[in-house]
Amino acid sequence: MKILVTGTSGYLGSVLAPRLLAAGHQLTCVDTGFYRDGLLFGEEPRLQTLEKDIREICGSDLEGHDAIVHMAELSNDPTGELSPDITYKINHLASVRLATLAKEAGVRRFVYMSSCSVYGVGTGDFVTEESDVNPQTAYAICKTLVERDVSKLADATFSPVFMRNATAYGASQRMRFDIVLNNLSGLAHTTKTIAMMSDGTPWRPLVHAQDIAGAIETVLSADVSLIHNETFNVGDTGHNYQVREIAEFVAAEYPDCKLTFGALPSDNRSYRVSFDKIHERFPGYVCQWNAAKGAAQLRELFETIPLTTELFQAHPFTRLKALEKLIREGRIDGDFFWRTPPSAP
Protein backbone atom coordinates (compact mmCIF):
# COMPACT_ATOMS: atom_id res chain seq x y z
CA MET A 1 0.00 0.00 0.00
CA LYS A 2 0.94 3.63 -0.38
CA ILE A 3 0.40 5.14 3.06
CA LEU A 4 0.70 8.71 4.30
CA VAL A 5 1.52 8.92 8.00
CA THR A 6 1.35 12.17 9.93
CA GLY A 7 3.51 12.61 13.02
CA THR A 8 6.37 10.34 11.95
CA SER A 9 8.90 12.31 14.01
CA GLY A 10 6.87 11.73 17.15
CA TYR A 11 7.00 9.10 19.87
CA LEU A 12 4.66 6.61 18.17
CA GLY A 13 5.34 7.66 14.60
CA SER A 14 9.02 6.84 14.89
CA VAL A 15 8.05 3.32 16.00
CA LEU A 16 5.39 2.83 13.32
CA ALA A 17 7.22 4.15 10.25
CA PRO A 18 10.09 1.61 10.25
CA ARG A 19 7.60 -1.23 10.71
CA LEU A 20 5.50 -0.14 7.74
CA LEU A 21 8.58 0.20 5.57
CA ALA A 22 9.83 -3.23 6.64
CA ALA A 23 6.45 -4.69 5.69
CA GLY A 24 6.94 -3.41 2.14
CA HIS A 25 4.62 -0.41 2.16
CA GLN A 26 5.45 2.81 0.35
CA LEU A 27 5.47 5.63 2.89
CA THR A 28 4.90 9.36 2.77
CA CYS A 29 5.99 10.88 6.10
CA VAL A 30 4.56 14.17 7.33
CA ASP A 31 5.68 16.05 10.44
CA THR A 32 5.83 19.71 11.42
CA GLY A 33 9.03 19.20 13.43
CA PHE A 34 8.04 20.39 16.90
CA TYR A 35 9.85 17.44 18.51
CA ARG A 36 12.59 16.75 16.00
CA ASP A 37 15.29 17.38 18.65
CA GLY A 38 13.99 14.48 20.74
CA LEU A 39 16.26 11.70 19.46
CA LEU A 40 17.19 9.74 22.58
CA PHE A 41 19.29 7.01 20.97
CA GLY A 42 20.39 5.59 17.64
CA GLU A 43 20.96 7.33 14.34
CA GLU A 44 18.58 9.80 12.76
CA PRO A 45 15.94 7.76 10.89
CA ARG A 46 16.36 7.90 7.12
CA LEU A 47 12.83 8.96 6.29
CA GLN A 48 11.88 11.34 3.53
CA THR A 49 9.69 13.68 5.54
CA LEU A 50 7.42 16.44 4.30
CA GLU A 51 7.86 19.17 6.93
CA LYS A 52 4.35 20.54 6.97
CA ASP A 53 1.77 21.57 9.56
CA ILE A 54 -1.38 19.46 9.17
CA ARG A 55 -3.32 22.72 8.90
CA GLU A 56 -1.43 23.43 5.67
CA ILE A 57 -1.75 20.05 3.99
CA CYS A 58 -3.49 20.28 0.62
CA GLY A 59 -5.30 17.77 -1.51
CA SER A 60 -2.37 17.27 -3.87
CA ASP A 61 -0.29 16.00 -0.92
CA LEU A 62 -2.78 13.18 -0.46
CA GLU A 63 -3.53 12.07 -4.00
CA GLY A 64 -2.49 8.55 -4.96
CA HIS A 65 -2.45 7.18 -1.41
CA ASP A 66 -4.36 4.08 -0.36
CA ALA A 67 -4.49 5.02 3.32
CA ILE A 68 -3.71 7.75 5.81
CA VAL A 69 -2.64 7.14 9.40
CA HIS A 70 -3.24 10.36 11.31
CA MET A 71 -1.18 10.71 14.50
CA ALA A 72 -0.03 14.36 14.36
CA GLU A 73 -1.89 16.39 16.94
CA LEU A 74 -0.89 18.30 20.06
CA SER A 75 -0.44 15.35 22.36
CA ASN A 76 -1.36 14.86 26.02
CA ASP A 77 -3.50 16.80 28.48
CA PRO A 78 -0.98 19.41 29.78
CA THR A 79 -0.07 20.43 26.23
CA GLY A 80 -3.73 20.70 25.33
CA GLU A 81 -4.38 22.97 28.28
CA LEU A 82 -1.47 25.25 27.30
CA SER A 83 -3.75 26.76 24.68
CA PRO A 84 -7.17 25.09 24.45
CA ASP A 85 -8.17 27.30 21.52
CA ILE A 86 -5.15 26.27 19.43
CA THR A 87 -5.63 22.67 20.53
CA TYR A 88 -9.17 22.84 19.15
CA LYS A 89 -7.97 24.31 15.85
CA ILE A 90 -5.25 21.70 15.37
CA ASN A 91 -6.63 18.57 17.01
CA HIS A 92 -10.25 18.97 15.96
CA LEU A 93 -10.66 21.28 12.97
CA ALA A 94 -7.43 20.39 11.17
CA SER A 95 -7.97 16.66 11.70
CA VAL A 96 -11.50 16.80 10.26
CA ARG A 97 -10.21 18.94 7.38
CA LEU A 98 -7.50 16.33 6.69
CA ALA A 99 -10.09 13.56 6.56
CA THR A 100 -12.30 15.63 4.26
CA LEU A 101 -9.39 16.30 1.90
CA ALA A 102 -8.48 12.62 1.99
CA LYS A 103 -11.95 11.61 0.93
CA GLU A 104 -11.96 14.20 -1.87
CA ALA A 105 -8.55 12.91 -3.02
CA GLY A 106 -9.85 9.35 -3.30
CA VAL A 107 -8.02 7.91 -0.26
CA ARG A 108 -10.00 4.84 0.83
CA ARG A 109 -8.78 4.26 4.40
CA PHE A 110 -8.34 6.78 7.20
CA VAL A 111 -6.87 5.50 10.47
CA TYR A 112 -7.33 7.99 13.30
CA MET A 113 -5.33 7.79 16.51
CA SER A 114 -7.80 8.50 19.29
CA SER A 115 -7.34 7.77 22.99
CA CYS A 116 -8.90 5.95 25.92
CA SER A 117 -8.74 9.32 27.70
CA VAL A 118 -12.14 9.99 26.10
CA TYR A 119 -13.64 7.83 28.89
CA GLY A 120 -12.46 10.25 31.58
CA VAL A 121 -13.83 9.46 35.01
CA GLY A 122 -14.93 5.84 35.06
CA THR A 123 -17.69 4.20 37.09
CA GLY A 124 -15.58 1.28 38.25
CA ASP A 125 -16.94 -1.04 35.58
CA PHE A 126 -15.01 -1.84 32.42
CA VAL A 127 -15.85 0.62 29.64
CA THR A 128 -16.24 -0.55 26.07
CA GLU A 129 -16.45 1.16 22.70
CA GLU A 130 -20.20 1.41 23.30
CA SER A 131 -19.86 3.20 26.64
CA ASP A 132 -20.62 6.89 26.99
CA VAL A 133 -17.55 9.09 26.71
CA ASN A 134 -16.74 11.54 29.49
CA PRO A 135 -13.71 13.61 28.38
CA GLN A 136 -12.17 15.82 31.06
CA THR A 137 -9.65 17.89 29.08
CA ALA A 138 -9.34 19.84 25.83
CA TYR A 139 -7.20 17.03 24.43
CA ALA A 140 -9.79 14.34 25.16
CA ILE A 141 -12.73 16.51 24.09
CA CYS A 142 -11.11 17.06 20.70
CA LYS A 143 -10.69 13.31 20.26
CA THR A 144 -14.43 12.81 20.70
CA LEU A 145 -15.21 15.65 18.29
CA VAL A 146 -12.98 14.20 15.57
CA GLU A 147 -14.55 10.77 15.98
CA ARG A 148 -18.02 12.31 15.72
CA ASP A 149 -17.30 14.45 12.66
CA VAL A 150 -15.10 12.08 10.67
CA SER A 151 -17.55 9.22 11.15
CA LYS A 152 -20.10 11.30 9.22
CA LEU A 153 -17.79 11.19 6.18
CA ALA A 154 -17.93 7.40 5.93
CA ASP A 155 -19.50 5.98 2.80
CA ALA A 156 -18.83 3.36 0.14
CA THR A 157 -15.66 5.17 -0.94
CA PHE A 158 -14.23 6.26 2.42
CA SER A 159 -13.62 4.05 5.44
CA PRO A 160 -12.41 5.71 8.63
CA VAL A 161 -11.42 3.66 11.69
CA PHE A 162 -10.88 5.09 15.17
CA MET A 163 -8.17 3.63 17.41
CA ARG A 164 -8.61 4.51 21.09
CA ASN A 165 -5.15 3.77 22.45
CA ALA A 166 -4.51 2.99 26.07
CA THR A 167 -1.74 5.05 27.69
CA ALA A 168 1.43 4.29 25.75
CA TYR A 169 4.80 3.25 27.15
CA GLY A 170 8.04 1.68 26.01
CA ALA A 171 11.20 2.52 24.12
CA SER A 172 11.16 4.82 21.12
CA GLN A 173 13.96 6.73 19.46
CA ARG A 174 11.88 9.89 19.91
CA MET A 175 11.19 9.24 23.55
CA ARG A 176 8.55 10.74 25.81
CA PHE A 177 9.08 11.03 29.55
CA ASP A 178 5.70 12.66 30.24
CA ILE A 179 3.71 9.41 30.22
CA VAL A 180 3.39 7.39 33.36
CA LEU A 181 5.51 4.25 32.99
CA ASN A 182 8.26 6.01 31.05
CA ASN A 183 8.33 8.84 33.58
CA LEU A 184 8.51 6.57 36.62
CA SER A 185 11.25 4.51 34.96
CA GLY A 186 13.28 7.63 34.28
CA LEU A 187 12.85 8.81 37.86
CA ALA A 188 13.89 5.44 39.27
CA HIS A 189 16.97 5.32 37.05
CA THR A 190 18.18 8.88 37.63
CA THR A 191 17.12 9.57 41.24
CA LYS A 192 16.62 6.09 42.76
CA THR A 193 13.41 7.50 44.20
CA ILE A 194 9.75 7.34 43.20
CA ALA A 195 7.79 9.65 45.50
CA MET A 196 4.13 9.38 44.51
CA MET A 197 2.03 12.35 45.58
CA SER A 198 -1.16 10.26 45.43
CA ASP A 199 -2.11 6.91 46.91
CA GLY A 200 -1.81 5.35 43.45
CA THR A 201 -5.36 3.97 43.39
CA PRO A 202 -6.55 5.39 40.01
CA TRP A 203 -6.75 2.86 37.19
CA ARG A 204 -4.94 3.24 33.88
CA PRO A 205 -4.89 0.91 30.89
CA LEU A 206 -1.41 0.68 29.34
CA VAL A 207 -0.21 -0.46 25.92
CA HIS A 208 3.31 -0.65 24.52
CA ALA A 209 4.22 1.55 21.55
CA GLN A 210 5.06 -1.56 19.51
CA ASP A 211 1.63 -3.03 20.23
CA ILE A 212 -0.03 0.19 19.05
CA ALA A 213 1.97 -0.10 15.83
CA GLY A 214 0.84 -3.71 15.54
CA ALA A 215 -2.80 -2.66 15.87
CA ILE A 216 -2.36 -0.09 13.09
CA GLU A 217 -0.79 -2.70 10.83
CA THR A 218 -3.69 -5.01 11.63
CA VAL A 219 -6.42 -2.58 10.55
CA LEU A 220 -4.47 -1.47 7.48
CA SER A 221 -4.30 -5.04 6.21
CA ALA A 222 -7.84 -5.99 7.24
CA ASP A 223 -10.75 -6.29 4.87
CA VAL A 224 -12.55 -2.95 4.73
CA SER A 225 -15.78 -4.56 5.91
CA LEU A 226 -14.10 -5.33 9.26
CA ILE A 227 -12.97 -1.80 10.01
CA HIS A 228 -15.40 0.48 8.17
CA ASN A 229 -16.37 3.35 10.51
CA GLU A 230 -15.51 1.21 13.53
CA THR A 231 -13.97 2.17 16.87
CA PHE A 232 -11.45 -0.08 18.63
CA ASN A 233 -9.93 0.24 22.07
CA VAL A 234 -6.25 -0.65 21.61
CA GLY A 235 -4.63 -2.66 24.38
CA ASP A 236 -5.31 -5.78 26.44
CA THR A 237 -8.00 -6.12 29.09
CA GLY A 238 -5.46 -7.78 31.38
CA HIS A 239 -3.26 -4.69 31.19
CA ASN A 240 -5.42 -2.36 33.29
CA TYR A 241 -3.27 -1.34 36.24
CA GLN A 242 -3.61 0.86 39.26
CA VAL A 243 -0.92 3.55 39.21
CA ARG A 244 0.65 2.05 42.34
CA GLU A 245 1.08 -1.26 40.49
CA ILE A 246 2.89 0.51 37.66
CA ALA A 247 5.22 2.15 40.19
CA GLU A 248 5.86 -1.22 41.82
CA PHE A 249 6.76 -2.83 38.47
CA VAL A 250 9.29 -0.06 37.88
CA ALA A 251 10.71 -0.19 41.41
CA ALA A 252 11.20 -3.95 41.05
CA GLU A 253 13.74 -3.22 38.29
CA TYR A 254 15.71 -1.01 40.68
CA PRO A 255 16.13 -2.81 44.04
CA ASP A 256 17.78 0.28 45.54
CA CYS A 257 14.89 2.54 44.52
CA LYS A 258 12.84 4.09 47.34
CA LEU A 259 9.10 3.97 46.58
CA THR A 260 6.59 6.00 48.62
CA PHE A 261 2.92 6.93 48.20
CA GLY A 262 0.82 9.87 49.31
CA ALA A 263 -2.46 9.77 51.18
CA LEU A 264 -5.10 10.81 48.66
CA PRO A 265 -5.84 10.51 44.94
CA SER A 266 -4.56 13.60 43.10
CA ASP A 267 -6.28 12.84 39.80
CA ASN A 268 -9.98 12.14 39.36
CA ARG A 269 -9.39 10.33 36.07
CA SER A 270 -9.71 6.61 36.69
CA TYR A 271 -11.03 4.07 34.24
CA ARG A 272 -10.71 0.42 33.31
CA VAL A 273 -11.12 -0.48 29.68
CA SER A 274 -12.23 -3.61 27.89
CA PHE A 275 -10.16 -4.43 24.83
CA ASP A 276 -12.12 -7.54 23.89
CA LYS A 277 -13.47 -6.12 20.63
CA ILE A 278 -10.15 -5.74 18.80
CA HIS A 279 -9.01 -9.22 19.87
CA GLU A 280 -12.31 -10.84 18.90
CA ARG A 281 -12.45 -9.06 15.55
CA PHE A 282 -8.78 -9.82 14.79
CA PRO A 283 -7.75 -13.06 16.55
CA GLY A 284 -4.21 -12.69 15.19
CA TYR A 285 -3.65 -9.43 17.04
CA VAL A 286 -1.85 -10.04 20.33
CA CYS A 287 -0.23 -7.53 22.70
CA GLN A 288 3.34 -8.75 23.03
CA TRP A 289 4.23 -6.53 25.99
CA ASN A 290 3.02 -5.91 29.54
CA ALA A 291 4.01 -3.28 32.11
CA ALA A 292 6.59 -5.45 33.87
CA LYS A 293 8.27 -6.36 30.58
CA GLY A 294 8.18 -2.72 29.51
CA ALA A 295 9.85 -1.58 32.74
CA ALA A 296 12.61 -4.13 32.15
CA GLN A 297 13.06 -2.92 28.57
CA LEU A 298 13.47 0.67 29.71
CA ARG A 299 15.94 -0.21 32.47
CA GLU A 300 18.11 -2.03 29.94
CA LEU A 301 17.86 0.88 27.49
CA PHE A 302 18.71 3.48 30.14
CA GLU A 303 21.75 1.52 31.24
CA THR A 304 22.94 1.24 27.63
CA ILE A 305 22.57 4.91 26.65
CA PRO A 306 23.24 5.78 29.59
CA LEU A 307 20.39 8.00 30.74
CA THR A 308 21.50 10.97 32.87
CA THR A 309 19.39 13.34 34.95
CA GLU A 310 20.12 16.12 32.46
CA LEU A 311 18.95 13.98 29.55
CA PHE A 312 15.86 12.77 31.40
CA GLN A 313 14.82 16.33 32.18
CA ALA A 314 15.68 17.76 28.74
CA HIS A 315 12.91 19.64 26.96
CA PRO A 316 12.63 17.48 23.81
CA PHE A 317 11.28 14.52 25.78
CA THR A 318 8.37 16.32 27.45
CA ARG A 319 5.75 17.71 25.09
CA LEU A 320 4.83 20.73 27.22
CA LYS A 321 8.49 21.72 27.77
CA ALA A 322 9.26 21.42 24.06
CA LEU A 323 6.41 23.69 23.00
CA GLU A 324 7.07 26.21 25.77
CA LYS A 325 10.69 26.48 24.62
CA LEU A 326 9.64 27.10 21.01
CA ILE A 327 7.24 29.82 22.18
CA ARG A 328 9.78 31.38 24.55
CA GLU A 329 12.40 31.55 21.80
CA GLY A 330 9.90 33.04 19.34
CA ARG A 331 10.29 30.16 16.90
CA ILE A 332 6.55 29.55 16.71
CA ASP A 333 3.90 32.25 16.85
CA GLY A 334 0.74 32.50 18.93
CA ASP A 335 -1.06 30.11 16.58
CA PHE A 336 1.80 27.58 16.75
CA PHE A 337 2.94 28.21 13.19
CA TRP A 338 6.68 28.31 12.55
CA ARG A 339 8.33 31.73 12.38
CA THR A 340 11.63 30.08 11.43
CA PRO A 341 11.98 26.75 9.61
CA PRO A 342 12.07 23.77 11.99
CA SER A 343 15.40 22.68 10.51
CA ALA A 344 17.03 26.06 11.30
CA PRO A 345 19.55 26.04 14.18
GIZI-V393251 format. One record per residue. OMEGA is omega in radians with two decimals (999 if undefined). Layout:
# GIZI-V393251
((OMEGA) (OMEGA))
This chain:
# GIZI-V393251
((2.98) (-2.97) (3.00) (-3.14) (3.05) (3.12) (-3.07) (3.05) (3.12) (-3.09) (-3.14) (-3.12) (-3.13) (2.99) (-3.07) (-3.00) (3.13) (3.12) (3.13) (3.10) (3.14) (3.12) (3.06) (3.12) (3.02) (-2.94) (2.90) (-3.09) (3.12) (3.09) (-3.13) (3.03) (3.14) (-3.02) (-3.06) (3.12) (-3.00) (3.09) (-3.04) (-3.10) (3.09) (3.13) (3.08) (-3.14) (-3.14) (3.13) (3.03) (-3.00) (3.02) (-3.13) (-3.03) (3.03) (-3.10) (3.09) (-3.09) (3.08) (3.12) (-3.06) (-3.12) (3.08) (-2.99) (-3.06) (3.07) (3.14) (3.08) (-3.06) (3.00) (2.97) (-3.03) (-3.12) (-2.94) (2.98) (3.00) (-2.96) (3.03) (-3.00) (-3.14) (3.11) (3.12) (-3.13) (3.09) (3.09) (-3.10) (-3.13) (3.12) (3.06) (3.12) (-3.10) (-3.12) (-2.98) (3.13) (-3.00) (-3.10) (3.12) (3.10) (3.10) (3.13) (3.13) (3.12) (3.10) (3.13) (3.12) (3.13) (-3.13) (3.10) (3.09) (-3.03) (-3.04) (3.10) (-3.11) (-3.08) (3.11) (3.06) (-3.01) (3.03) (3.09) (3.10) (-3.11) (3.02) (-3.13) (-3.09) (3.13) (-3.04) (3.07) (3.08) (3.10) (3.10) (3.11) (-3.14) (-3.12) (3.04) (3.05) (-3.10) (-3.04) (-3.05) (-3.03) (3.10) (3.13) (-3.08) (3.10) (3.13) (3.09) (-3.13) (-3.14) (3.11) (3.11) (-3.12) (-3.01) (-3.14) (3.12) (3.13) (-3.14) (-3.05) (3.02) (-3.06) (-3.10) (-3.01) (-3.05) (3.03) (3.02) (-3.00) (-3.04) (3.12) (-3.09) (2.87) (3.11) (-3.05) (3.01) (3.05) (-3.06) (3.02) (3.09) (3.10) (-2.93) (2.95) (3.07) (3.13) (3.02) (-2.69) (-3.07) (3.11) (-3.13) (-3.13) (3.10) (3.09) (3.09) (-3.12) (-3.09) (-3.01) (-3.07) (-3.07) (3.14) (2.95) (-3.13) (-3.12) (3.10) (-3.12) (3.10) (3.07) (-3.09) (-3.13) (-3.14) (3.04) (2.95) (-3.13) (3.05) (-3.12) (3.13) (3.13) (3.13) (2.99) (3.10) (3.11) (3.10) (3.11) (3.09) (-3.12) (-3.10) (3.09) (-3.09) (-3.08) (3.00) (-3.07) (-3.11) (-3.11) (-3.04) (-3.01) (3.09) (-3.12) (3.04) (3.13) (2.89) (-3.05) (-3.13) (-3.13) (-3.08) (3.11) (-3.09) (2.91) (-3.06) (2.87) (-3.08) (3.14) (3.08) (3.13) (3.12) (-3.14) (3.06) (-3.14) (-3.11) (3.13) (3.11) (-3.12) (-3.06) (3.13) (-3.12) (3.10) (-3.10) (3.11) (3.13) (3.06) (-3.03) (-2.98) (3.02) (3.13) (-3.05) (-3.11) (3.09) (3.12) (-3.10) (3.01) (-2.97) (3.00) (3.11) (-3.06) (-3.02) (-3.07) (-3.13) (3.09) (-3.14) (-3.11) (-3.07) (3.14) (-3.13) (-3.12) (3.02) (-3.05) (-3.01) (2.92) (-3.01) (-3.13) (3.12) (3.12) (3.10) (3.11) (3.10) (-3.11) (3.09) (-3.14) (3.12) (-3.08) (3.08) (-3.11) (-3.01) (-0.19) (3.12) (3.09) (3.07) (-3.14) (-3.13) (3.14) (-3.09) (-3.07) (-3.02) (-3.04) (-3.02) (3.04) (-3.00) (-3.12) (3.12) (-3.10) (3.14) (3.12) (3.12) (3.11) (3.11) (-3.10) (-3.12) (3.12) (-3.10) (2.97) (-3.07) (-3.08) (3.08) (3.12) (2.95) (-3.13) (2.94) (3.06) (-3.12) (-3.12) (-3.14) (-3.14) (3.13) (999))
